[in-house]
């Protein structure tokens, strides 16, 4: 199971704010596995202003 710390590792260097599609692509470019990509794609928000937003959306899914 993917955890928020692991997700943040794949998202290092992202320029926030960012939309979900760009976030997923950045994670793929940083070597995210399919489980992590699916997790990001399943997040309820479509736009993220900070790494905290990503973690919060992860907790709300």
mmCIF file as gemmi writes it, N, C-alpha and C atoms, coordinates in Angstrom:
data_model
loop_
_atom_site.group_PDB
_atom_site.id
_atom_site.type_symbol
_atom_site.label_atom_id
_atom_site.label_alt_id
_atom_site.label_comp_id
_atom_site.label_asym_id
_atom_site.label_entity_id
_atom_site.label_seq_id
_atom_site.pdbx_PDB_ins_code
_atom_site.Cartn_x
_atom_site.Cartn_y
_atom_site.Cartn_z
_atom_site.occupancy
_atom_site.B_iso_or_equiv
_atom_site.pdbx_formal_charge
_atom_site.auth_seq_id
_atom_site.auth_asym_id
_atom_site.pdbx_PDB_model_num
ATOM 1 N N . UNK Axp A 1 ? 0.838 -1.186 0 1 0 ? 1 A 1
ATOM 2 C CA . UNK Axp A 1 ? 0 0 0 1 0 ? 1 A 1
ATOM 3 C C . UNK Axp A 1 ? 0.883 1.248 0 1 0 ? 1 A 1
ATOM 4 N N . UNK Axp A 2 ? 0.496 2.208 -0.788 1 0 ? 2 A 1
ATOM 5 C CA . UNK Axp A 2 ? 1.236 3.464 -0.877 1 0 ? 2 A 1
ATOM 6 C C . UNK Axp A 2 ? 0.951 4.315 0.349 1 0 ? 2 A 1
ATOM 7 N N . UNK Axp A 3 ? 1.985 4.958 0.864 1 0 ? 3 A 1
ATOM 8 C CA . UNK Axp A 3 ? 1.79 5.859 1.993 1 0 ? 3 A 1
ATOM 9 C C . UNK Axp A 3 ? 2.17 7.278 1.571 1 0 ? 3 A 1
ATOM 10 N N . UNK Axp A 4 ? 1.743 8.292 2.319 1 0 ? 4 A 1
ATOM 11 C CA . UNK Axp A 4 ? 1.978 9.676 1.902 1 0 ? 4 A 1
ATOM 12 C C . UNK Axp A 4 ? 3.461 10.053 1.838 1 0 ? 4 A 1
ATOM 13 N N . UNK Axp A 5 ? 4.289 9.451 2.665 1 0 ? 5 A 1
ATOM 14 C CA . UNK Axp A 5 ? 5.72 9.758 2.618 1 0 ? 5 A 1
ATOM 15 C C . UNK Axp A 5 ? 6.314 9.258 1.308 1 0 ? 5 A 1
ATOM 16 N N . UNK Axp A 6 ? 5.914 8.073 0.909 1 0 ? 6 A 1
ATOM 17 C CA . UNK Axp A 6 ? 6.386 7.505 -0.357 1 0 ? 6 A 1
ATOM 18 C C . UNK Axp A 6 ? 5.923 8.365 -1.527 1 0 ? 6 A 1
ATOM 19 N N . UNK Axp A 7 ? 4.668 8.822 -1.486 1 0 ? 7 A 1
ATOM 20 C CA . UNK Axp A 7 ? 4.165 9.684 -2.558 1 0 ? 7 A 1
ATOM 21 C C . UNK Axp A 7 ? 4.983 10.963 -2.646 1 0 ? 7 A 1
ATOM 22 N N . UNK Axp A 8 ? 5.275 11.571 -1.512 1 0 ? 8 A 1
ATOM 23 C CA . UNK Axp A 8 ? 6.023 12.827 -1.516 1 0 ? 8 A 1
ATOM 24 C C . UNK Axp A 8 ? 7.419 12.643 -2.117 1 0 ? 8 A 1
ATOM 25 N N . UNK Axp A 9 ? 7.988 11.468 -1.95 1 0 ? 9 A 1
ATOM 26 C CA . UNK Axp A 9 ? 9.303 11.195 -2.542 1 0 ? 9 A 1
ATOM 27 C C . UNK Axp A 9 ? 9.23 11.312 -4.064 1 0 ? 9 A 1
ATOM 28 N N . UNK Axp A 10 ? 8.149 10.818 -4.658 1 0 ? 10 A 1
ATOM 29 C CA . UNK Axp A 10 ? 7.984 10.88 -6.105 1 0 ? 10 A 1
ATOM 30 C C . UNK Axp A 10 ? 7.634 12.291 -6.583 1 0 ? 10 A 1
ATOM 31 N N . UNK Axp A 11 ? 7.183 13.13 -5.667 1 0 ? 11 A 1
ATOM 32 C CA . UNK Axp A 11 ? 6.726 14.47 -6.048 1 0 ? 11 A 1
ATOM 33 C C . UNK Axp A 11 ? 7.763 15.552 -5.775 1 0 ? 11 A 1
ATOM 34 N N . UNK Axp A 12 ? 8.95 15.162 -5.378 1 0 ? 12 A 1
ATOM 35 C CA . UNK Axp A 12 ? 10.005 16.139 -5.123 1 0 ? 12 A 1
ATOM 36 C C . UNK Axp A 12 ? 10.264 16.998 -6.349 1 0 ? 12 A 1
ATOM 37 N N . UNK Axp A 13 ? 10.338 18.302 -6.138 1 0 ? 13 A 1
ATOM 38 C CA . UNK Axp A 13 ? 10.623 19.219 -7.231 1 0 ? 13 A 1
ATOM 39 C C . UNK Axp A 13 ? 9.409 19.733 -7.979 1 0 ? 13 A 1
ATOM 40 N N . UNK Axp A 14 ? 8.213 19.308 -7.574 1 0 ? 14 A 1
ATOM 41 C CA . UNK Axp A 14 ? 6.992 19.798 -8.223 1 0 ? 14 A 1
ATOM 42 C C . UNK Axp A 14 ? 6.83 21.289 -7.918 1 0 ? 14 A 1
ATOM 43 N N . UNK Axp A 15 ? 6.458 22.049 -8.94 1 0 ? 15 A 1
ATOM 44 C CA . UNK Axp A 15 ? 6.159 23.466 -8.756 1 0 ? 15 A 1
ATOM 45 C C . UNK Axp A 15 ? 4.671 23.618 -8.467 1 0 ? 15 A 1
ATOM 46 N N . UNK Axp A 16 ? 4.361 23.954 -7.239 1 0 ? 16 A 1
ATOM 47 C CA . UNK Axp A 16 ? 2.97 24.163 -6.83 1 0 ? 16 A 1
ATOM 48 C C . UNK Axp A 16 ? 2.592 25.605 -7.099 1 0 ? 16 A 1
ATOM 49 N N . UNK Axp A 17 ? 1.311 25.882 -7.37 1 0 ? 17 A 1
ATOM 50 C CA . UNK Axp A 17 ? 0.182 24.96 -7.486 1 0 ? 17 A 1
ATOM 51 C C . UNK Axp A 17 ? 0.301 24.109 -8.755 1 0 ? 17 A 1
ATOM 52 N N . UNK Axp A 18 ? -0.366 22.943 -8.703 1 0 ? 18 A 1
ATOM 53 C CA . UNK Axp A 18 ? -0.278 21.984 -9.795 1 0 ? 18 A 1
ATOM 54 C C . UNK Axp A 18 ? -1.61 21.242 -9.922 1 0 ? 18 A 1
ATOM 55 N N . UNK Axp A 19 ? -1.956 20.882 -11.157 1 0 ? 19 A 1
ATOM 56 C CA . UNK Axp A 19 ? -3.167 20.081 -11.35 1 0 ? 19 A 1
ATOM 57 C C . UNK Axp A 19 ? -2.817 18.598 -11.231 1 0 ? 19 A 1
ATOM 58 N N . UNK Axp A 20 ? -3.842 17.784 -11.06 1 0 ? 20 A 1
ATOM 59 C CA . UNK Axp A 20 ? -3.634 16.356 -10.822 1 0 ? 20 A 1
ATOM 60 C C . UNK Axp A 20 ? -2.893 15.682 -11.977 1 0 ? 20 A 1
ATOM 61 N N . UNK Axp A 21 ? -3.227 16.034 -13.208 1 0 ? 21 A 1
ATOM 62 C CA . UNK Axp A 21 ? -2.598 15.406 -14.373 1 0 ? 21 A 1
ATOM 63 C C . UNK Axp A 21 ? -1.081 15.656 -14.369 1 0 ? 21 A 1
ATOM 64 N N . UNK Axp A 22 ? -0.682 16.896 -14.078 1 0 ? 22 A 1
ATOM 65 C CA . UNK Axp A 22 ? 0.734 17.237 -14.025 1 0 ? 22 A 1
ATOM 66 C C . UNK Axp A 22 ? 1.415 16.541 -12.856 1 0 ? 22 A 1
ATOM 67 N N . UNK Axp A 23 ? 0.717 16.458 -11.737 1 0 ? 23 A 1
ATOM 68 C CA . UNK Axp A 23 ? 1.247 15.778 -10.555 1 0 ? 23 A 1
ATOM 69 C C . UNK Axp A 23 ? 1.543 14.312 -10.87 1 0 ? 23 A 1
ATOM 70 N N . UNK Axp A 24 ? 0.6 13.648 -11.519 1 0 ? 24 A 1
ATOM 71 C CA . UNK Axp A 24 ? 0.772 12.238 -11.882 1 0 ? 24 A 1
ATOM 72 C C . UNK Axp A 24 ? 1.948 12.088 -12.85 1 0 ? 24 A 1
ATOM 73 N N . UNK Axp A 25 ? 2.043 12.963 -13.834 1 0 ? 25 A 1
ATOM 74 C CA . UNK Axp A 25 ? 3.138 12.88 -14.802 1 0 ? 25 A 1
ATOM 75 C C . UNK Axp A 25 ? 4.491 13.086 -14.127 1 0 ? 25 A 1
ATOM 76 N N . UNK Axp A 26 ? 4.547 14.031 -13.208 1 0 ? 26 A 1
ATOM 77 C CA . UNK Axp A 26 ? 5.795 14.28 -12.484 1 0 ? 26 A 1
ATOM 78 C C . UNK Axp A 26 ? 6.2 13.036 -11.678 1 0 ? 26 A 1
ATOM 79 N N . UNK Axp A 27 ? 5.237 12.423 -11.029 1 0 ? 27 A 1
ATOM 80 C CA . UNK Axp A 27 ? 5.525 11.205 -10.264 1 0 ? 27 A 1
ATOM 81 C C . UNK Axp A 27 ? 6.053 10.11 -11.189 1 0 ? 27 A 1
ATOM 82 N N . UNK Axp A 28 ? 5.426 9.936 -12.34 1 0 ? 28 A 1
ATOM 83 C CA . UNK Axp A 28 ? 5.907 8.931 -13.31 1 0 ? 28 A 1
ATOM 84 C C . UNK Axp A 28 ? 7.335 9.244 -13.733 1 0 ? 28 A 1
ATOM 85 N N . UNK Axp A 29 ? 7.597 10.513 -14.028 1 0 ? 29 A 1
ATOM 86 C CA . UNK Axp A 29 ? 8.941 10.924 -14.444 1 0 ? 29 A 1
ATOM 87 C C . UNK Axp A 29 ? 9.973 10.658 -13.356 1 0 ? 29 A 1
ATOM 88 N N . UNK Axp A 30 ? 9.541 10.64 -12.1 1 0 ? 30 A 1
ATOM 89 C CA . UNK Axp A 30 ? 10.437 10.377 -10.973 1 0 ? 30 A 1
ATOM 90 C C . UNK Axp A 30 ? 10.451 8.915 -10.561 1 0 ? 30 A 1
ATOM 91 N N . UNK Axp A 31 ? 9.905 8.034 -11.399 1 0 ? 31 A 1
ATOM 92 C CA . UNK Axp A 31 ? 10.008 6.599 -11.16 1 0 ? 31 A 1
ATOM 93 C C . UNK Axp A 31 ? 8.917 5.975 -10.313 1 0 ? 31 A 1
ATOM 94 N N . UNK Axp A 32 ? 7.783 6.676 -10.167 1 0 ? 32 A 1
ATOM 95 C CA . UNK Axp A 32 ? 6.681 6.118 -9.373 1 0 ? 32 A 1
ATOM 96 C C . UNK Axp A 32 ? 6.196 4.807 -9.988 1 0 ? 32 A 1
ATOM 97 N N . UNK Axp A 33 ? 5.918 3.839 -9.135 1 0 ? 33 A 1
ATOM 98 C CA . UNK Axp A 33 ? 5.354 2.576 -9.613 1 0 ? 33 A 1
ATOM 99 C C . UNK Axp A 33 ? 3.86 2.748 -9.876 1 0 ? 33 A 1
ATOM 100 N N . UNK Axp A 34 ? 3.26 1.752 -10.474 1 0 ? 34 A 1
ATOM 101 C CA . UNK Axp A 34 ? 1.841 1.852 -10.863 1 0 ? 34 A 1
ATOM 102 C C . UNK Axp A 34 ? 0.912 2.023 -9.671 1 0 ? 34 A 1
ATOM 103 N N . UNK Axp A 35 ? 1.259 1.413 -8.555 1 0 ? 35 A 1
ATOM 104 C CA . UNK Axp A 35 ? 0.421 1.572 -7.362 1 0 ? 35 A 1
ATOM 105 C C . UNK Axp A 35 ? 0.392 3.033 -6.916 1 0 ? 35 A 1
ATOM 106 N N . UNK Axp A 36 ? 1.552 3.677 -6.907 1 0 ? 36 A 1
ATOM 107 C CA . UNK Axp A 36 ? 1.617 5.092 -6.529 1 0 ? 36 A 1
ATOM 108 C C . UNK Axp A 36 ? 0.871 5.961 -7.537 1 0 ? 36 A 1
ATOM 109 N N . UNK Axp A 37 ? 1.002 5.661 -8.807 1 0 ? 37 A 1
ATOM 110 C CA . UNK Axp A 37 ? 0.301 6.423 -9.849 1 0 ? 37 A 1
ATOM 111 C C . UNK Axp A 37 ? -1.205 6.275 -9.668 1 0 ? 37 A 1
ATOM 112 N N . UNK Axp A 38 ? -1.678 5.062 -9.446 1 0 ? 38 A 1
ATOM 113 C CA . UNK Axp A 38 ? -3.118 4.849 -9.234 1 0 ? 38 A 1
ATOM 114 C C . UNK Axp A 38 ? -3.602 5.605 -7.997 1 0 ? 38 A 1
ATOM 115 N N . UNK Axp A 39 ? -2.788 5.619 -6.962 1 0 ? 39 A 1
ATOM 116 C CA . UNK Axp A 39 ? -3.148 6.353 -5.746 1 0 ? 39 A 1
ATOM 117 C C . UNK Axp A 39 ? -3.309 7.832 -6.059 1 0 ? 39 A 1
ATOM 118 N N . UNK Axp A 40 ? -2.352 8.408 -6.764 1 0 ? 40 A 1
ATOM 119 C CA . UNK Axp A 40 ? -2.446 9.829 -7.126 1 0 ? 40 A 1
ATOM 120 C C . UNK Axp A 40 ? -3.665 10.095 -7.994 1 0 ? 40 A 1
ATOM 121 N N . UNK Axp A 41 ? -3.918 9.211 -8.935 1 0 ? 41 A 1
ATOM 122 C CA . UNK Axp A 41 ? -5.079 9.393 -9.819 1 0 ? 41 A 1
ATOM 123 C C . UNK Axp A 41 ? -6.391 9.312 -9.05 1 0 ? 41 A 1
ATOM 124 N N . UNK Axp A 42 ? -6.393 8.611 -7.921 1 0 ? 42 A 1
ATOM 125 C CA . UNK Axp A 42 ? -7.627 8.44 -7.146 1 0 ? 42 A 1
ATOM 126 C C . UNK Axp A 42 ? -7.874 9.572 -6.144 1 0 ? 42 A 1
ATOM 127 N N . UNK Axp A 43 ? -6.933 10.5 -6.012 1 0 ? 43 A 1
ATOM 128 C CA . UNK Axp A 43 ? -7.116 11.584 -5.046 1 0 ? 43 A 1
ATOM 129 C C . UNK Axp A 43 ? -8.343 12.409 -5.417 1 0 ? 43 A 1
ATOM 130 N N . UNK Axp A 44 ? -9.129 12.826 -4.413 1 0 ? 44 A 1
ATOM 131 C CA . UNK Axp A 44 ? -10.385 13.518 -4.689 1 0 ? 44 A 1
ATOM 132 C C . UNK Axp A 44 ? -10.218 14.935 -5.234 1 0 ? 44 A 1
ATOM 133 N N . UNK Axp A 45 ? -9.108 15.587 -4.986 1 0 ? 45 A 1
ATOM 134 C CA . UNK Axp A 45 ? -8.903 16.953 -5.475 1 0 ? 45 A 1
ATOM 135 C C . UNK Axp A 45 ? -8.309 16.924 -6.881 1 0 ? 45 A 1
ATOM 136 N N . UNK Axp A 46 ? -8.525 18.007 -7.62 1 0 ? 46 A 1
ATOM 137 C CA . UNK Axp A 46 ? -7.957 18.125 -8.96 1 0 ? 46 A 1
ATOM 138 C C . UNK Axp A 46 ? -6.85 19.161 -9.037 1 0 ? 46 A 1
ATOM 139 N N . UNK Axp A 47 ? -6.665 19.927 -7.984 1 0 ? 47 A 1
ATOM 140 C CA . UNK Axp A 47 ? -5.629 20.958 -7.939 1 0 ? 47 A 1
ATOM 141 C C . UNK Axp A 47 ? -5.02 20.97 -6.536 1 0 ? 47 A 1
ATOM 142 N N . UNK Axp A 48 ? -3.711 21.145 -6.494 1 0 ? 48 A 1
ATOM 143 C CA . UNK Axp A 48 ? -2.987 21.101 -5.233 1 0 ? 48 A 1
ATOM 144 C C . UNK Axp A 48 ? -2.089 22.329 -5.126 1 0 ? 48 A 1
ATOM 145 N N . UNK Axp A 49 ? -2.168 23.001 -3.986 1 0 ? 49 A 1
ATOM 146 C CA . UNK Axp A 49 ? -1.384 24.21 -3.772 1 0 ? 49 A 1
ATOM 147 C C . UNK Axp A 49 ? -0.079 23.964 -3.025 1 0 ? 49 A 1
ATOM 148 N N . UNK Axp A 50 ? 0.061 22.768 -2.447 1 0 ? 50 A 1
ATOM 149 C CA . UNK Axp A 50 ? 1.256 22.467 -1.646 1 0 ? 50 A 1
ATOM 150 C C . UNK Axp A 50 ? 1.337 20.959 -1.409 1 0 ? 50 A 1
ATOM 151 N N . UNK Axp A 51 ? 2.479 20.487 -0.927 1 0 ? 51 A 1
ATOM 152 C CA . UNK Axp A 51 ? 2.577 19.077 -0.548 1 0 ? 51 A 1
ATOM 153 C C . UNK Axp A 51 ? 1.558 18.704 0.531 1 0 ? 51 A 1
ATOM 154 N N . UNK Axp A 52 ? 1.234 19.65 1.404 1 0 ? 52 A 1
ATOM 155 C CA . UNK Axp A 52 ? 0.215 19.392 2.431 1 0 ? 52 A 1
ATOM 156 C C . UNK Axp A 52 ? -1.131 19.077 1.805 1 0 ? 52 A 1
ATOM 157 N N . UNK Axp A 53 ? -1.481 19.776 0.722 1 0 ? 53 A 1
ATOM 158 C CA . UNK Axp A 53 ? -2.739 19.497 0.027 1 0 ? 53 A 1
ATOM 159 C C . UNK Axp A 53 ? -2.767 18.046 -0.472 1 0 ? 53 A 1
ATOM 160 N N . UNK Axp A 54 ? -1.644 17.582 -0.994 1 0 ? 54 A 1
ATOM 161 C CA . UNK Axp A 54 ? -1.573 16.201 -1.483 1 0 ? 54 A 1
ATOM 162 C C . UNK Axp A 54 ? -1.771 15.227 -0.323 1 0 ? 54 A 1
ATOM 163 N N . UNK Axp A 55 ? -1.084 15.464 0.768 1 0 ? 55 A 1
ATOM 164 C CA . UNK Axp A 55 ? -1.228 14.583 1.937 1 0 ? 55 A 1
ATOM 165 C C . UNK Axp A 55 ? -2.637 14.602 2.494 1 0 ? 55 A 1
ATOM 166 N N . UNK Axp A 56 ? -3.249 15.772 2.534 1 0 ? 56 A 1
ATOM 167 C CA . UNK Axp A 56 ? -4.62 15.884 3.03 1 0 ? 56 A 1
ATOM 168 C C . UNK Axp A 56 ? -5.584 15.136 2.107 1 0 ? 56 A 1
ATOM 169 N N . UNK Axp A 57 ? -5.434 15.298 0.799 1 0 ? 57 A 1
ATOM 170 C CA . UNK Axp A 57 ? -6.297 14.578 -0.148 1 0 ? 57 A 1
ATOM 171 C C . UNK Axp A 57 ? -6.091 13.072 -0.005 1 0 ? 57 A 1
ATOM 172 N N . UNK Axp A 58 ? -4.851 12.646 0.22 1 0 ? 58 A 1
ATOM 173 C CA . UNK Axp A 58 ? -4.557 11.229 0.427 1 0 ? 58 A 1
ATOM 174 C C . UNK Axp A 58 ? -5.343 10.7 1.633 1 0 ? 58 A 1
ATOM 175 N N . UNK Axp A 59 ? -5.373 11.476 2.696 1 0 ? 59 A 1
ATOM 176 C CA . UNK Axp A 59 ? -6.087 11.071 3.897 1 0 ? 59 A 1
ATOM 177 C C . UNK Axp A 59 ? -7.596 11.067 3.74 1 0 ? 59 A 1
ATOM 178 N N . UNK Axp A 60 ? -8.107 11.834 2.771 1 0 ? 60 A 1
ATOM 179 C CA . UNK Axp A 60 ? -9.554 11.944 2.554 1 0 ? 60 A 1
ATOM 180 C C . UNK Axp A 60 ? -10.094 11.019 1.483 1 0 ? 60 A 1
ATOM 181 N N . UNK Axp A 61 ? -9.237 10.192 0.923 1 0 ? 61 A 1
ATOM 182 C CA . UNK Axp A 61 ? -9.747 9.341 -0.172 1 0 ? 61 A 1
ATOM 183 C C . UNK Axp A 61 ? -10.377 8.083 0.344 1 0 ? 61 A 1
